[in-house]
Amino acid sequence: MPERTATIASRVGLHARPASVFAEAVSQLGLEVTIASEDASPDEALDAASILSLMSLGASCGDVVVLRADRPGSDQALNRLVALLETDLDAEAH
């Protein structure tokens, strides 16, 4: 199962608008993608396409998260999602 780590860049963390933008991007991929804190076990991972799951993760700016995809060959999609998380999505709105 492909996986990547990303450092949350949005100033407010993965809340409200950044969570919405990220969940929408995941949904458009047509893949099952999970997200978890860096120190969490894979079975604690949450659905990355769910805004509520993303917000309940409580990821703040500077926190490291792990993304995992449900099938081989998902590397390019995960790379795009990492780039999104490592962009200050709040700054992009202004």
Backbone torsions as a table, in degrees:
resi	resn	phi	psi	omega
1	MET	NA	119.0	179.4
2	PRO	-62.0	143.4	175.5
3	GLU	-146.7	155.4	179.0
4	ARG	-142.4	153.6	170.8
5	THR	-107.0	151.1	179.3
6	ALA	-144.2	148.0	175.4
7	THR	-103.9	124.3	-177.8
8	ILE	-65.4	124.1	-176.8
9	ALA	-102.8	-21.8	-177.8
10	SER	-63.7	134.7	-176.0
11	ARG	-58.4	-32.6	179.9
12	VAL	-93.7	7.0	-177.2
13	GLY	77.8	-158.4	-176.7
14	LEU	-94.1	66.0	-177.9
15	HIS	-128.9	158.9	174.2
16	ALA	44.9	-113.6	-174.4
17	ARG	-60.9	-48.8	179.5
18	PRO	-58.4	-38.3	178.6
19	ALA	-64.9	-40.9	179.7
20	SER	-64.1	-46.9	179.7
21	VAL	-62.3	-43.8	-178.3
22	PHE	-67.7	-45.6	179.9
23	ALA	-59.9	-40.5	178.4
24	GLU	-63.3	-42.1	179.0
25	ALA	-63.1	-41.1	178.3
26	VAL	-64.4	-45.6	-179.0
27	SER	-58.3	-37.8	-178.5
28	GLN	-69.6	-18.3	-178.3
29	LEU	-75.7	-25.9	-176.8
30	GLY	72.8	21.4	178.1
31	LEU	-116.6	154.4	170.4
32	GLU	-88.1	114.6	-179.3
33	VAL	-119.7	135.0	176.3
34	THR	-113.6	159.2	178.8
35	ILE	-135.9	141.9	179.0
36	ALA	-150.2	158.2	172.4
37	SER	-63.0	153.7	-177.1
38	GLU	-56.0	-36.0	-176.2
39	ASP	-93.3	4.0	-179.7
40	ALA	-85.3	153.3	176.1
41	SER	-79.1	157.2	-179.5
42	PRO	-56.3	-30.8	-179.0
43	ASP	-75.3	-7.5	175.7
44	GLU	-95.1	1.1	-177.3
45	ALA	-66.0	149.2	-177.9
46	LEU	-112.7	160.6	178.3
47	ASP	-68.6	115.8	-176.6
48	ALA	-73.7	-11.0	178.3
49	ALA	-91.0	-0.4	-178.2
50	SER	-103.4	118.5	178.9
51	ILE	-59.6	-42.2	-179.8
52	LEU	-62.4	-41.3	177.7
53	SER	-63.3	-43.5	-179.6
54	LEU	-61.6	-43.7	-179.3
55	MET	-70.1	-33.9	179.5
56	SER	-72.2	-18.9	176.3
57	LEU	-62.0	-32.7	177.5
58	GLY	70.8	27.6	-178.8
59	ALA	-73.3	125.9	179.5
60	SER	-101.8	167.9	176.2
61	CYS	-55.6	129.2	179.8
62	GLY	94.3	-13.8	177.6
63	ASP	-71.5	148.2	177.8
64	VAL	-103.1	132.5	178.3
65	VAL	-123.1	160.3	178.3
66	VAL	-116.2	128.0	175.9
67	LEU	-105.2	136.6	175.7
68	ARG	-131.5	141.5	178.5
69	ALA	-108.8	160.6	-172.5
70	ASP	-84.8	-8.0	-178.8
71	ARG	-147.7	154.8	176.2
72	PRO	-58.6	152.1	179.3
73	GLY	85.5	9.0	-178.7
74	SER	-90.5	9.0	-174.0
75	ASP	-57.5	-46.4	-177.7
76	GLN	-64.5	-40.9	178.3
77	ALA	-63.1	-43.4	178.4
78	LEU	-64.1	-37.8	178.0
79	ASN	-60.9	-40.6	177.9
80	ARG	-65.0	-40.0	179.7
81	LEU	-67.6	-38.0	176.3
82	VAL	-61.4	-45.1	179.4
83	ALA	-59.3	-37.9	178.8
84	LEU	-66.2	-46.0	178.9
85	LEU	-64.7	-30.7	-177.2
86	GLU	-90.4	17.0	174.4
87	THR	-113.0	140.1	176.4
88	ASP	-76.5	94.3	-175.4
89	LEU	-67.1	-20.4	174.9
90	ASP	-72.1	-39.3	179.0
91	ALA	-66.8	-33.8	-179.2
92	GLU	-64.7	-26.2	-177.3
93	ALA	-77.3	-19.8	-174.9
94	HIS	-101.8	NA	NA
